[in-house]
């Protein structure tokens, strides 16, 4: 059940972030259409928690999982909304605090909404906010080498390609290479303790 109740003690609070054309906000039951459309994409269900079947119940379960991420302090999951407040995609900052004060960012855009700049703007908006989170020293994301649109979005948001991770992740049971993109947060930059180059 999706509610607008106050988060429990210890839960993360999801801010609403606004860019020039997009708004990053909480997922709502009325956003199920975006999840259902994404379920038809050949890649999105393989690498995210989007269901691989077009079902209202499964779409609503996805929406609820995004709220659970706040309750469990796993991260911040946003619907990417257009100027009409219609969900066109998803952006997430997963907290990897046990692994070294890192935030891992992921995103997807509905197939019908691609090539409109939503991913790049959402990533820029999310990154600008996440850079000032005191618990993070570093932001990173992983992009398959063939996904030029995604790595261009990363570069437009100030991420540097740091390397190619061979057979980094299995996608559909097949080992896939990933480019690693990263940038330091305000905290990480201020510390200046990056070791020898």
C-alpha positions in Angstrom: 0.0 0.0 0.0 1.4 3.4 -1.0 0.8 6.2 1.4 2.0 9.7 2.0 2.7 9.1 5.7 5.7 10.5 7.4 8.7 8.1 7.3 9.5 6.0 10.3 12.3 7.0 12.6 15.6 6.4 10.9 14.1 6.4 7.4 15.6 8.6 4.7 13.6 11.6 3.6 13.2 11.9 -0.2 13.6 15.5 -1.4 11.9 16.8 -4.5 14.6 18.0 -6.9 13.8 20.3 -9.8 15.8 20.8 -13.0 14.9 23.1 -16.0 12.5 20.5 -17.5 12.3 17.6 -15.1 11.3 17.0 -11.5 12.6 14.2 -9.4 10.0 13.2 -6.9 8.6 10.2 -5.1 7.0 7.4 -7.0 3.2 7.3 -6.9 0.6 4.6 -7.7 -0.5 6.8 -10.6 3.0 6.3 -12.1 2.4 2.6 -12.8 2.1 3.4 -16.5 5.8 4.2 -16.7 6.8 0.9 -15.0 4.5 -1.0 -17.3 6.0 0.6 -20.4 9.5 -0.1 -19.1 8.6 -3.8 -18.6 8.6 -4.2 -22.4 12.2 -2.9 -22.8 14.6 -5.8 -23.5 17.2 -4.5 -21.0 15.5 -2.6 -18.2 14.0 -5.7 -16.5 17.3 -7.5 -16.7 19.3 -4.9 -14.8 16.7 -3.3 -12.5 13.8 -4.4 -10.3 11.3 -3.5 -13.0 9.1 -6.5 -13.6 9.4 -8.3 -16.9 5.6 -8.6 -17.2 3.1 -5.9 -18.0 0.9 -6.1 -14.9 -0.7 -3.3 -12.8 0.0 -5.4 -9.6 3.7 -5.9 -10.5 4.0 -2.2 -11.4 2.5 -1.2 -8.0 4.9 -3.6 -6.3 7.8 -1.8 -8.0 6.5 1.5 -6.8 6.3 0.2 -3.2 9.9 -1.2 -3.4 11.1 2.3 -4.2 9.5 3.6 -0.9 11.0 0.6 0.9 14.5 1.9 -0.1 13.9 4.9 2.1 12.6 2.9 5.0 15.6 0.6 4.9 18.1 3.4 4.2 19.2 1.6 1.0 18.9 4.8 -1.1 16.9 7.5 -2.7 14.6 6.4 -5.6 13.0 9.0 -7.7 10.4 9.1 -10.5 11.6 11.3 -13.3 8.6 13.6 -14.1 8.2 15.8 -17.1 6.8 19.4 -17.1 3.3 17.9 -16.9 4.3 15.8 -13.8 4.0 12.6 -15.8 6.5 9.9 -14.9 8.9 9.3 -17.8 11.6 7.3 -16.0 13.5 6.5 -12.8 16.7 7.7 -11.1 18.2 6.2 -8.0 21.1 6.9 -5.7 22.0 3.7 -3.9 24.0 4.1 -0.8 27.1 1.9 -0.5 28.2 3.2 2.9 29.6 -0.1 4.1 31.8 -0.2 0.9 33.5 3.2 1.5 31.1 6.1 1.6 30.0 5.7 -2.1 26.8 6.4 -3.9 25.9 4.4 -7.0 23.6 6.1 -9.4 21.3 4.4 -11.9 18.6 5.6 -14.2 16.2 4.6 -17.0 13.8 6.4 -19.3 10.7 4.9 -20.8 11.3 3.9 -24.5 8.7 6.4 -25.7 10.4 9.3 -23.9 14.0 8.7 -25.0 16.2 11.1 -26.9 14.6 14.1 -25.2 17.3 14.8 -22.7 15.5 13.5 -19.7 18.2 11.1 -18.6 21.0 13.7 -18.8 19.0 16.3 -17.0 17.8 13.9 -14.3 21.4 12.8 -13.8 22.7 16.4 -13.6 19.9 17.3 -11.1 20.5 14.2 -8.9 24.2 14.6 -9.0 24.1 18.3 -8.0 22.1 17.4 -4.9 24.0 14.2 -4.0 27.4 15.9 -4.2 26.5 17.7 -1.0 25.4 14.7 1.1 27.8 14.6 4.0 27.9 10.8 4.3 29.2 10.3 0.7 32.8 10.8 -0.6 32.2 9.5 -4.1 29.5 9.1 -6.7 29.8 6.4 -9.4 27.9 4.7 -12.1 28.4 1.9 -14.5 27.6 1.9 -18.2 27.9 -0.7 -20.9 30.3 0.4 -23.6 27.6 0.2 -26.3 25.3 2.6 -24.5 26.6 5.8 -25.9 23.6 7.9 -24.8 24.1 6.9 -21.2 27.8 7.5 -21.1 27.3 10.9 -22.8 24.7 11.7 -20.1 27.3 10.8 -17.4 30.0 13.0 -19.0 27.5 15.9 -19.3 26.9 15.6 -15.5 30.6 15.9 -14.8 31.5 12.2 -14.4 34.9 11.0 -15.6 35.4 7.7 -17.2 37.8 5.9 -14.9 38.2 2.6 -16.7 36.7 -0.5 -18.2 35.7 -3.2 -15.8 35.9 -6.5 -17.7 33.1 -9.0 -17.1 31.9 -6.7 -14.3 28.2 -7.8 -14.2 26.1 -10.6 -15.6 23.2 -9.3 -17.6 20.8 -12.0 -18.6 23.3 -14.6 -17.5 26.1 -13.2 -19.8 29.2 -11.4 -18.4 29.2 -7.8 -19.5 31.9 -5.2 -19.5 31.1 -1.8 -17.9 32.7 1.6 -18.1 33.1 3.0 -14.6 32.3 6.7 -14.2 33.0 8.6 -11.0 33.3 11.9 -9.3 34.1 13.1 -5.8 31.5 14.7 -3.7 32.0 18.0 -1.8 33.1 15.9 1.2 35.5 13.8 -0.8 37.0 16.8 -2.6 37.4 18.7 0.7 39.3 15.9 2.3 41.9 15.8 -0.4 43.2 12.5 0.7 43.2 10.6 -2.5 46.6 8.9 -2.3 49.2 8.8 -5.0 48.1 9.2 -8.6 
